[in-house]
Amino acid sequence: MKKRKSLKERGISLKKVNIIMVIVALAASIVLFWAMSMTNDMNEATNKAVVELISLRSSAYELQIASDYLTEQIRCFAVSEDKEYLDNYLEEANVSKRRDRAVALINEKLGDSTAAQHLNNAMKKSIELMDTEYYAARLTLEAMGVPEYDFPQEVYAVTVSQEDKELSPDDKEKKSVSLLFDEKYSNSKEIISKEFSSCINELTEIVEQKQYEHAEELRKQVLVEHILTFVLIFVLLGIVTLTSLMIFRPLKNIIDLIRDEQPVPVKGAYEIRFLAKTYNLMNHVSRESKEKLEYDATHDELTGLYNRRGYDFLLNNVDIDTSALVLIDLNEFKKINDTYGHDVGDRALIKVANVLNRNFRAHDFVCRIGGDEFAVIMIHTEPELKDKIAAKVRNINASLQADAQKEDLPPISLSAGVVFGELHHSISEIYKQADNALYKAKADSGHDVIFAGFNS
């Protein structure tokens, strides 16, 4: 205890700190060099693994491409009876063999994987489909009148049913085309496509997993390098910068943050920490008070809706051309106040505010702009929604009547005037038209809502 107190009074010996820093710097330099070498090796391994997996995924695409190519060529042959398409088909099936190479490569690299299983399933189905394609090719050759000795070996080996043998050349041609375009053939192609897609998805997941694993390893390795680099920087700065790091720099940062009214990080010496905590507390209280004042300035105290000031701000800042303004007035509200008192009147206003919030969309702005006057700014609203808005107002009145009975409130109803921004030019004109529509709605007991610019 005495030693610690003496050290505090005496201060830290910069000479001893310097010697310690030199030793730490040498050790950190060696470790940093080793860590950088490790990072380089890991990066090369990552690139190699990812490139290989991407190459496998590209190879897998070959099966789909080759399968689609075979289908295209045999269909073209059946439709056009151009033997060049059949030659292309046989060239791909017997010489190019892109499907076989893709499956062989995937099985070699990922033989036990789900991706390989899906690709093998696609290959199996593709081979099964070739029986139909060879059968269709034989029918086409027979329809063309080609002698059997000129048939390709694969086509010659196909056995045609007795029923199909008896078909006329035209019917054989039609049967060939039908086999290659019917639902059964299309379903088989769809199965191949699904199996291929599943293979690609599996390979993509493997690539992403490998990338994630290597990225995590690299992140940890880079973190070690950052720590070691920080240690080296700290040591190289030495005793001269020690005081700056502990006192003057934190003080400068605190001053800059205080000027910007930002929270101060709690770090540095005890006194700095104490000042930071004290300032942060005061700043927090000040921010909360400021936010409350701003909220109170734009919101109605009774209902929690936007007040007149908030309404004016919103109306002047929304895209009015794609918005609608709904002005709302309670019917015979003065009678409620006079008959039941202002407390009941306030309850009625709160009820109306809640029902409006419940019925309009979450991104619409509901405001109380006067005693019993409300406004709703409906953004992204076009005249085509007129009927929906009318139904919404009717639903609101129905809810108010039902809730009034349950909550021991006098009958409450409202009238509304609606104007669509795209039909008018200025905000003042929009408000005037909505107010006129509201006046007509209140005067006509048969309408809950009137739309400006429409024949009611």
Stockholm file with secondary structure:
# STOCKHOLM 1.0

chainA/1-456         MKKRKSLKERGISLKKVNIIMVIVALAASIVLFWAMSMTNDMNEATNKAVVELISLRSSAYELQIASDYLTEQIRCFAVSEDKEYLDNYLEEANVSKRRDRAVALINEKLGDSTAAQHLNNAMKKSIELMDTEYYAARLTLEAMGVPEYDFPQEVYAVTVSQEDKELSPDDKEKKSVSLLFDEKYSNSKEIISKEFSSCINELTEIVEQKQYEHAEELRKQVLVEHILTFVLIFVLLGIVTLTSLMIFRPLKNIIDLIRDEQPVPVKGAYEIRFLAKTYNLMNHVSRESKEKLEYDATHDELTGLYNRRGYDFLLNNVDIDTSALVLIDLNEFKKINDTYGHDVGDRALIKVANVLNRNFRAHDFVCRIGGDEFAVIMIHTEPELKDKIAAKVRNINASLQADAQKEDLPPISLSAGVVFGELHHSISEIYKQADNALYKAKADSGHDVIFAGFNS
#=GR chainA/1-456 SS CHHHHHHHHHCCCHHHHHHHHHHHHHHHHHHHHHHHHHHHHHHHHHHHHHHHHHHHHHHHHHHHHHHHHHHHHHHHHHHHCCHHHHHHHHHIIIIICHHHHHHHHHHHHHTTSHHHHHHHHHHHHHHHHHHHHHHHHHHHHHHHTCCGGGSCHHHHTCCCCHHHHTSCHHHHHHHHHHHHHSHHHHHHHHHHHHHHHHHHHHHHHHHHHHHHHHHHHHHHHHHHHHHHHHHHHHHHHHHHHHHIIIIIHHHHHHHHHHHTTCCCCCCSSHHHHHHHHHHHHHHHHHHHHHHHHHHHHHBCTTTCSBCHHHHHHHHHHSCGGGCEEEEEEETTHHHHHHHHCHHHHHHHHHHHHHHHHHHSCTTSEEEECSSSEEEEEESSCCGGGHHHHHHHHHHHHHHHHHHHHHTTCCCCCEEEEEEEGGGCSCHHHHHHHHHHHHHHHHHCTTCSEEETTSCC
#=GC SS_cons         CHHHHHHHHHCCCHHHHHHHHHHHHHHHHHHHHHHHHHHHHHHHHHHHHHHHHHHHHHHHHHHHHHHHHHHHHHHHHHHHCCHHHHHHHHHIIIIICHHHHHHHHHHHHHTTSHHHHHHHHHHHHHHHHHHHHHHHHHHHHHHHTCCGGGSCHHHHTCCCCHHHHTSCHHHHHHHHHHHHHSHHHHHHHHHHHHHHHHHHHHHHHHHHHHHHHHHHHHHHHHHHHHHHHHHHHHHHHHHHHHHIIIIIHHHHHHHHHHHTTCCCCCCSSHHHHHHHHHHHHHHHHHHHHHHHHHHHHHBCTTTCSBCHHHHHHHHHHSCGGGCEEEEEEETTHHHHHHHHCHHHHHHHHHHHHHHHHHHSCTTSEEEECSSSEEEEEESSCCGGGHHHHHHHHHHHHHHHHHHHHHTTCCCCCEEEEEEEGGGCSCHHHHHHHHHHHHHHHHHCTTCSEEETTSCC
//
